[in-house]
Amino acid sequence: MLDPKIIDEDVCRFLAEDVGSGDLTALVIPEDKLAKATILTREAMLVCGQAWVNAVFKKLDEKVVIDWQFKEGEQAYAGDTLCYLSGSARALLTGERAALNMLQTLSATASLAKQFAKAVEGTSATVLDTRKTIPGLRLAQKYAVRCGGASNHRVGLYDGMLIKENHIMAAGSIAKAVAAARLSSSLVDVEVEVENLDEVKQALEAKADILLLDNFTLEQLREAVELNKGVAKLEASGNVNLSTIRDIAKTGVDFISVGALTKNIQAVDLSMRVDLEA
């Protein structure tokens, strides 16, 4: 789970965006009116994002009670009731969209991560996410990726080093780029993106820790694994989907990075039904 402070910052931002100076429509409801509600899913999903939902409603009214019917990371199916809520009618209606937005987004991310992780079961490959996340939701989406059983690549530019084509061009060569990276930081692994087998050899000679094999064919991946002989870690990337990932994993690479985990998600179809108490 993420630091509660991060979740609180997210929720404050979501409510500021959606509620602003106040929910005008909620004013038609008496301030003391109580209500009950249920959140339902219309499709199969991995439940993820409960802490954000809880924080949304608690931020609006501490007295709101939420009774989850599924644990975080548990599988739910179409028609299932995810949770029951009770409390201030205004708070429930005001928080509905912010809560559902986060739940549907993180559950979609976790559900997709689960599919990709399952697709490589039995191989030595680990599925990684990328920095191709929804702006402002990186930490939350990377949490959801872990919830789904996949793993995180670097969080940002500050906690990992990945030398890509433009870095290599600016530095002058793979060898020069790796040498400069070693001088600038000894705290993280040096990863180099390579586009062909000749660059694989150059990166290995430069003693890079990880090689990112960009858009390699299956045969090229197998050749790279043979050239590497277990010296560096190998990460495959590009043209990865649920139809191709298992064959990629079977080539012997260590990691497979999948931008789709956080970039190509389709929000889970959720509904919140409110029953106003007499």
C-alpha positions as CSV (number, residue, x, y, z in Angstrom):
1,M,0.0,0.0,0.0
2,L,1.2,3.5,-0.7
3,D,2.0,6.1,2.0
4,P,-1.4,7.4,3.4
5,K,0.0,10.9,2.9
6,I,0.2,10.3,-0.9
7,I,-3.3,8.9,-1.0
8,D,-4.5,12.0,1.0
9,E,-2.8,14.3,-1.5
10,D,-4.4,12.5,-4.4
11,V,-7.9,12.7,-2.9
12,C,-7.5,16.4,-2.0
13,R,-6.6,17.0,-5.6
14,F,-9.5,15.0,-7.0
15,L,-12.0,16.7,-4.8
16,A,-10.6,20.1,-5.6
17,E,-11.0,19.3,-9.3
18,D,-14.5,17.9,-9.0
19,V,-16.1,19.7,-6.1
20,G,-14.3,23.0,-6.2
21,S,-16.1,25.6,-4.0
22,G,-19.0,23.2,-3.3
23,D,-21.4,20.7,-4.8
24,L,-24.3,22.9,-6.0
25,T,-26.6,19.9,-6.9
26,A,-26.2,18.4,-3.5
27,L,-27.8,21.4,-1.9
28,V,-31.2,20.1,-3.0
29,I,-30.9,17.4,-0.4
30,P,-31.5,18.3,3.3
31,E,-28.2,18.5,5.2
32,D,-29.3,15.9,7.7
33,K,-30.6,13.4,5.2
34,L,-29.0,9.9,5.5
35,A,-28.6,7.3,2.7
36,K,-27.3,3.9,1.9
37,A,-25.4,3.0,-1.3
38,T,-23.8,0.1,-3.1
39,I,-21.0,0.0,-5.6
40,L,-21.4,-2.7,-8.2
41,T,-19.3,-3.9,-11.1
42,R,-20.7,-4.8,-14.5
43,E,-17.6,-6.8,-15.5
44,A,-14.9,-9.0,-14.1
45,M,-12.2,-7.1,-12.4
46,L,-9.4,-7.3,-9.8
47,V,-10.4,-5.0,-7.0
48,C,-7.9,-2.2,-6.5
49,G,-8.1,1.3,-5.0
50,Q,-10.1,0.8,-1.8
51,A,-7.9,3.2,0.1
52,W,-8.7,6.0,-2.3
53,V,-12.4,5.3,-2.1
54,N,-12.3,5.3,1.7
55,A,-10.3,8.5,1.8
56,V,-12.7,10.3,-0.5
57,F,-15.8,9.7,1.6
58,K,-13.9,10.2,4.9
59,K,-12.7,13.5,3.7
60,L,-16.3,14.6,3.0
61,D,-17.7,13.1,6.2
62,E,-15.9,11.1,8.9
63,K,-19.1,9.3,9.8
64,V,-19.5,7.6,6.4
65,V,-19.2,3.8,6.9
66,I,-17.9,1.6,4.1
67,D,-18.3,-2.2,4.2
68,W,-16.1,-3.9,1.6
69,Q,-17.2,-7.3,0.3
70,F,-13.9,-8.0,-1.3
71,K,-10.3,-7.7,-0.2
72,E,-7.9,-5.5,-2.1
73,G,-6.4,-7.5,-5.0
74,E,-9.3,-10.0,-4.9
75,Q,-11.1,-11.1,-8.1
76,A,-14.7,-9.9,-8.6
77,Y,-17.2,-10.7,-11.4
78,A,-19.9,-9.0,-13.3
79,G,-22.9,-8.2,-11.0
80,D,-20.9,-8.4,-7.8
81,T,-21.5,-5.8,-5.1
82,L,-18.1,-4.5,-4.2
83,C,-19.1,-2.5,-1.1
84,Y,-21.9,-1.1,1.0
85,L,-21.9,2.5,2.1
86,S,-24.0,4.5,4.6
87,G,-24.0,8.0,5.9
88,S,-24.7,11.5,4.9
89,A,-26.6,11.6,1.6
90,R,-24.8,14.7,0.5
91,A,-21.4,13.2,1.2
92,L,-22.2,10.0,-0.7
93,L,-23.5,11.8,-3.8
94,T,-20.7,14.4,-3.7
95,G,-17.9,11.8,-3.5
96,E,-19.4,9.3,-5.9
97,R,-17.5,10.4,-9.1
98,A,-14.1,11.0,-7.5
99,A,-14.3,7.6,-5.8
100,L,-15.5,5.7,-8.8
101,N,-13.0,7.3,-11.1
102,M,-10.1,6.1,-9.0
103,L,-11.6,2.6,-8.4
104,Q,-12.3,2.0,-12.0
105,T,-8.9,3.2,-13.1
106,L,-6.8,1.3,-10.6
107,S,-8.9,-1.8,-10.9
108,A,-8.4,-1.7,-14.7
109,T,-4.7,-1.3,-14.3
110,A,-4.5,-4.2,-11.8
111,S,-6.7,-6.4,-13.9
112,L,-4.6,-5.9,-17.0
113,A,-1.4,-6.5,-15.0
114,K,-2.8,-9.8,-13.7
115,Q,-3.5,-10.9,-17.3
116,F,0.1,-10.2,-18.4
117,A,1.6,-11.7,-15.3
118,K,-0.4,-14.9,-15.8
119,A,0.7,-15.1,-19.4
120,V,4.3,-15.6,-18.4
121,E,3.8,-18.0,-15.6
122,G,6.2,-20.9,-15.7
123,T,8.9,-18.9,-17.5
124,S,11.8,-17.0,-15.9
125,A,10.5,-13.6,-17.1
126,T,9.1,-10.8,-15.0
127,V,6.6,-8.3,-16.4
128,L,7.5,-4.7,-15.8
129,D,5.5,-1.5,-16.2
130,T,6.9,1.7,-17.7
131,R,6.7,5.5,-17.2
132,K,3.8,5.7,-19.7
133,T,1.3,6.4,-16.9
134,I,-1.7,8.7,-16.6
135,P,-0.3,12.1,-15.6
136,G,-0.6,12.7,-11.8
137,L,-1.4,9.0,-11.1
138,R,2.0,7.3,-11.5
139,L,2.5,6.1,-8.0
140,A,-1.1,4.9,-7.8
141,Q,-0.9,3.1,-11.1
142,K,2.4,1.5,-10.1
143,Y,0.8,0.3,-6.9
144,A,-2.0,-1.2,-9.0
145,V,0.5,-3.0,-11.2
146,R,2.0,-4.6,-8.1
147,C,-1.5,-5.4,-6.9
148,G,-2.1,-7.3,-10.2
149,G,1.1,-9.4,-9.8
150,A,3.5,-7.6,-12.1
151,S,6.4,-5.5,-11.1
152,N,7.6,-1.9,-11.3
153,H,10.4,-0.5,-13.5
154,R,11.9,2.8,-12.3
155,V,9.3,5.2,-10.8
156,G,10.9,8.2,-12.5
157,L,14.0,9.7,-13.9
158,Y,15.4,10.0,-10.4
159,D,15.6,6.4,-9.2
160,G,16.9,4.5,-12.3
161,M,19.2,5.1,-15.2
162,L,18.1,4.1,-18.8
163,I,20.5,5.3,-21.6
164,K,18.4,5.5,-24.7
165,E,19.2,6.3,-28.4
166,N,19.3,10.1,-28.0
167,H,21.5,9.8,-24.9
168,I,23.9,7.6,-26.8
169,M,24.0,10.1,-29.8
170,A,24.6,13.0,-27.4
171,A,27.4,11.1,-25.5
172,G,29.1,9.9,-28.7
173,S,28.8,6.1,-28.2
174,I,27.4,3.4,-26.0
175,A,30.8,3.0,-24.3
176,K,31.1,6.7,-23.6
177,A,27.5,6.9,-22.3
178,V,28.1,4.0,-19.9
179,A,31.4,5.4,-18.7
180,A,29.8,8.8,-18.0
181,A,26.9,7.0,-16.2
182,R,29.3,5.2,-14.0
183,L,31.0,8.5,-13.0
184,S,27.7,10.2,-12.3
185,S,26.2,7.6,-10.1
186,S,27.2,4.3,-8.5
187,L,24.0,3.8,-6.7
188,V,21.8,2.4,-9.5
189,D,22.2,-0.1,-12.3
190,V,23.1,1.3,-15.7
191,E,20.6,0.1,-18.3
192,V,21.2,0.7,-22.1
193,E,18.6,0.5,-24.8
194,V,20.0,-1.4,-27.9
195,E,18.4,-1.8,-31.3
196,N,20.4,-4.6,-32.9
197,L,22.9,-7.4,-32.1
198,D,25.9,-5.2,-32.8
199,E,24.7,-2.8,-30.1
200,V,24.2,-5.7,-27.8
201,K,27.9,-6.5,-28.1
202,Q,28.9,-2.9,-27.5
203,A,26.7,-2.7,-24.4
204,L,28.2,-5.9,-23.0
205,E,31.7,-4.7,-23.7
206,A,30.9,-1.5,-21.9
207,K,29.7,-3.6,-19.0
208,A,26.2,-2.3,-18.8
209,D,24.1,-3.9,-16.0
210,I,20.9,-4.3,-18.0
211,L,20.2,-4.3,-21.8
212,L,16.9,-3.1,-23.1
213,L,16.3,-5.0,-26.3
214,D,14.0,-2.7,-28.3
215,N,11.7,-4.2,-30.9
216,F,13.8,-7.3,-31.3
217,T,12.4,-10.3,-33.2
218,L,12.1,-13.6,-31.4
219,E,15.1,-14.9,-33.2
220,Q,17.1,-11.8,-32.3
221,L,16.0,-12.1,-28.7
222,R,17.3,-15.7,-28.6
223,E,20.6,-14.6,-30.2
224,A,20.9,-11.8,-27.6
225,V,20.4,-14.3,-24.8
226,E,23.1,-16.5,-26.3
227,L,25.5,-13.6,-26.7
228,N,24.9,-12.4,-23.2
229,K,25.5,-15.8,-21.5
230,G,24.0,-14.5,-18.3
231,V,26.3,-11.6,-17.8
232,A,23.8,-8.8,-17.9
233,K,20.1,-8.7,-17.3
234,L,18.0,-8.6,-20.5
235,E,14.8,-6.7,-20.9
236,A,12.6,-7.0,-23.9
237,S,10.4,-4.2,-25.0
238,G,8.2,-3.3,-28.0
239,N,5.4,-5.1,-29.8
240,V,4.4,-6.7,-26.5
241,N,0.8,-7.8,-26.1
242,L,-1.1,-10.7,-24.6
243,S,-0.7,-12.7,-27.8
244,T,3.1,-12.2,-28.1
245,I,4.3,-12.0,-24.5
246,R,4.6,-15.7,-23.7
247,D,6.8,-16.4,-26.8
248,I,9.0,-13.4,-25.8
249,A,9.3,-14.8,-22.3
250,K,10.3,-18.2,-23.6
251,T,13.4,-16.7,-25.3
252,G,15.1,-16.5,-21.9
253,V,15.0,-12.7,-21.3
254,D,14.8,-11.6,-17.6
255,F,12.2,-8.8,-18.0
256,I,9.5,-7.7,-20.4
257,S,8.4,-4.1,-20.1
258,V,4.8,-3.4,-21.1
259,G,3.6,0.2,-21.6
260,A,0.1,-1.0,-22.1
261,L,-0.2,-1.9,-18.4
262,T,-0.7,1.8,-17.5
263,K,-1.3,3.4,-20.9
264,N,-3.8,1.3,-22.7
265,I,-6.3,0.6,-19.9
266,Q,-10.0,0.6,-20.3
267,A,-11.8,1.7,-17.1
268,V,-13.9,-0.9,-15.4
269,D,-17.6,-0.4,-15.7
270,L,-18.8,0.5,-12.2
271,S,-22.1,1.8,-10.8
272,M,-23.1,3.3,-7.5
273,R,-26.7,3.0,-6.5
274,V,-28.0,5.2,-3.7
275,D,-31.1,4.6,-1.5
276,L,-32.2,7.6,0.4
277,E,-33.6,6.8,3.9
278,A,-37.1,8.0,4.8
